[in-house]
Amino acid sequence: MNFIKMQGTGNDYIFIEDFENKLKDLSKLSIMLSDRHFGVGGDGIVIIRKSSVADAKMIMFNADGSEGKMCGNAIRSLAKEIFENEKYFSTLGLSKSEIFNIKKANGKFLLKIETLSGVKDIILKIVDGKVNSVSVNMGLPNFDKKKIPTLLDDEEILKIDDNYFKVCCVSMGNPHCVVFMKEDVDLLDLEKLGKKFENHKVFPDRINTEFVNILGNNKFKIRVYERGSGETLSCGTGACAVVAVAIRKGIANPKRESLVKLKGGMLKIKYTKSGLILKGDAKKVFEGQFQI
C-alpha cells in the first residue's frame, strides 16, 4: 500500500489514495498505521476519495481508530498535496489551466474539499508554482450545548478529582473544551489531566481539550489533548476553538488576526462573518509503501 506522510505544525497524518473505494475497516487500518513503533507513525490517517459535491473528499480516522469529522491541519496538508501532484488533477478530473471549481486570482487557488462536517474552502497561495501557504475556512463556532455535545450546565464549571476548572465548550465541526489558565501550560501533566477531560461523563462523545495561556493581545499559547490521539503538537480546530471562545468572552479583538502558539509551531486565525480562517504551514515528510 502506498502512502504519504505529511504534517501541519507537527500534526502528522498518513495519507492514502482510495479513488475506487476499495479500502475496508478504516478504523483498524488507522490503529495499525498510526502506531509509532510498529506502523508508520502519526496522529491518524486520511483517506483521499472522489467527491460528487467538491473537488475531493477527505475521510479521517484518529490514532485510536475513531473517526473524526474535521481536522484543520490535515485538510491543509491534503490541499497542498493535491495541488502539487499532477496525478490528483487527472484522477479527480481537475485542471490547472481549465479552471473547474478551482479559481485562480492573484496567485491564489480555491480548492473545495468534502468532510464529515461539510465542504470546506481551502485557499492556496502559489509562488513559483509551489504552495507557499494554505488557509482554510473552518466555519463558524457553535456554542449550542446539544450540538457540541455536552451535559455541562450554564455555570461551565468542571470538577476533575478535587479541582474545579472554569471551561467553555464549543464545536468547530468536532467538540472542544477550552480552559484558560494562569499556570504555565507547559508544566501540566497533560497525559493524566487530558485523559480525565476527554472521558468525563459530561461529554457523551468525548472531548478535545485546549489548555490556554494568554500571552498578550490576540496571542495565546496552548497545549492540546485530542480525543483518540492524546496530546498532539498541533490542532487546527482546537486553535480555532480557543480564538472563538476568546472572542466570545471579550479576551480577543475579532477585528484583529490572532496568533496561536502550539508545540509544533504557530497558527494564524482571522475571524470573518463566514467563518474562522486558519492559516499555517503544511509539509510532506516522506512517502513509501506499507506491507499489510
N, C-alpha and C positions, 0 to 999 in steps of 0.2 A: 504494500500500500504506500503510495506517495503522499508526502505531507510537506507543509511549510510551517516553520516556527517563526512567529512574529511577536513583537512586544510594543506596547504603547506606555511610556513612562514606567516600564518594569512590569506591567500587567501582561503576562505572556500566555499566548494561546497557540494551539496546534490546529492548522487549517487544512481541511481535506475536501477535495472536489468530489461531488456526488451528483452529477448532472442527470444521471439515469435513475436516481432514487433507489440504488441497489443496496446501500448500507442499511443493516438492521441492528437492533439492540444498541442504540447510540449511547445509552446510559452505561452499559458495560464497557463499551469502547472507550468512553471518556475516562472511566476509572483506570483502565489499563494504560492508556497512553499518557495520562497526566502524572502518573507515578514518577517521581524524580529519581528513583533508584532502579526500577525495573521497566520503566517506559521511556518515552521521550522527555517528559517533564513539562508541566505547565499548570496554569490555573484552570484549564479546561480545554475543550475542543470546540471548533467552529466548523460546521458543515456548510459548504457552498453549493447551492442548488439554483435552478432556474426559477423565475417568478413570473406569474401571469399579471401582476399588478405593479411591478417595479423592474429595475434593471437586473437585480439579483436577489436571492433570498439567503438570509443568514439564520442558521439554526445553531444554538449554542448550549453546551452542557458544562456544568461545573465539575471540578475535580472529583467530587463525591458521587457523580452520576446524576445529580438533579438537574433538571432543565431550567435554564434562565430565559427570561423574556427579552432582556436587552443588556448590552454592555457597550458603553461609550468607547472604551479603548479598543475593543475587538472590532467594532464596526469601522473605526477609523483605519485600523490596520488592513482590514479587508478591502476597503475602498482604494487604498494606496496600491495594494497588490493587483487589483482588477485593472487599474489604470495603467500600471507599468508593465503588465504582462499581456502581450498581444493575443495569446490563446484564449483569454477570457472574453475579449471583444468578439472574436469569431464564434466561439461556442455559445455565448449569450446573445448573439445577434446584434452586437453593438458596433459602432464605427466612430472613430475619432474625426473622420472627415465628413461623414454624413451624420449630422447630429440627430440622435434619436434618444430622447429623454436625458441626454447629456448636453448641457448648454455651455458653450464657450463664450466667455466675455472677460476681457481684461486679464487674460492669463489664468482664468479660473474655470473649473468644470463643476457641474452639479450632477451628482450621482444619487439615484434613489435605490434604497435597499430595504427589502421587506424583513420585518422581525415580528416576533410574537406580540410586541407592544405597538405594532403599526409600521407604516412605511416611513423611513427616516430620510431626510435630505442631508447629503454629505457634500460639502464644498471643498474641492481640492485646489490649492494654489500651485500652479505649474511654473517652474523656472527651468529653462533649457530642456524641456521635455520630460522633466522629472518632478515628482511630487515634493514640494517644499514644505507644506504644512497641510493639515487636514482638520476641518471643522465640521461638526455635526449638530443639527438642531435636535436637541434631546426632548423637545416638547415642554409643555407647562407642568409645573408640580401639582400634585393632587393631595390635599390635606384631609380629604374625607376618610374618617377612621374605618369605615366599612370597606372602602376601596383599597386601603393600604395592604392588608387589613390589620387592625389592632384592637384589642379589648380595653386599652387604656382609657381612663376617664379624662375629663377635661383638665384635671389638675396636671396630668402628664408627669407624675412622679412615679419612678420605677424603683422598687426595692430589690436589691441584689445582696443576699446574705444580710448583714446588719447595716448596709449603706443605702442611702437614698440618692437617686440621681434625677435631676431635672432634665427631661428629654423632650424632643419634639419629633414626631413621626411624619413621614411624607412618602408618597410614591412618585418615583421617576420612571415608571414602567415596571419597576420592582420595588419592594418595600425597604425603607430606610429609617433608622433611628439615629438622630443627631444629638450628641452630648457635648455642650460647651463646658470646658474645664479650666480652672486656674492652675491645676497641677500640670507640669510638663508631660505631655502625652508620651514622650519618649521613655518616661520612667514607668509606664504602666506594664503590668504583667498581662499583656493582651491575649495571650493564649488562654489564660484562665478566665479573664473578665469577658472577653469577646464571646466565648462559648456559652457563658451564662446568659448573656443578652440574646444570642441567636436562638436559644432553645427555651426562652422564658415563656410561661403559659399564656401571657397576654398577646403573643404573636402566633396566631394559628398556622401561618405558612412560614414560620421562622423569620429572621430579620437580618439585614445588613446593618452594621453599626459603625458610625463615624465618631471618633473621639477628637475634639477640636480645641486648639489654642488660637486665640485672636492675636495676630502679630501686629496689626495696625489697620488703617483704613482699607477695607475691602481686601485684606490679606489674611490668610489662615494657614495654619499647619495642622495636618490631620493624620491620624492612623486609622486604617480601615480593617474591620473584621467582616469578611464576606461569608454569607451562608453557603455552605457547601464547599468552600475553599480555604477557610481560615484567614489569617492575616495575609493580605496581598500588598504589593508595593504601590499599587495604584488602583483606583476605581473611578471611572468616568461618571457613572450615575451617582456614586457616593459624593464626589466633589460637587456635582450639581445640586444634590440634596442639601449639602452644607450651605451653599450660596442661597438657595431658595429659602431655607429656614432663617438665615441671617437677614435677608431682605424682609421677610415676614415680621421678624422681631425688631426691625429698625437698626440692626447692627451694621448692615451694609447698605450702601447707596445704590439703588437699582440703575442709576444713570451712568455708573462707572463700571469698568471691567474689574472683575475680581481675580485675584491670584491665589491658587490653592497649592500649597507645598505638600507633596507626599514623599514617601520614602524613595519612590522611583523617579521623582522629578517634579516639574511644575506644570500645572494645567491652568489655562486661562478660560474664564467663563463670563459671558456677557448676557445680560437679561434683555429680552425683546418681548414684544406683545405676542409673538407667535411661539415663543419658547426660549429655553436657555441654550445658548450657542457654546459648545465645548470645543476648545482648540488645544492641540498638543502634537507631540511628535508621534511617529509610527515607523518602526524599522523592521526589516527582515533580519532574522538572526541566522537561520540556515534552513536548508531543505534536504530531504532524504527519503528513505524508504523504511518501512517498519514491517517485520515479519509477524503475521498473526497465525 
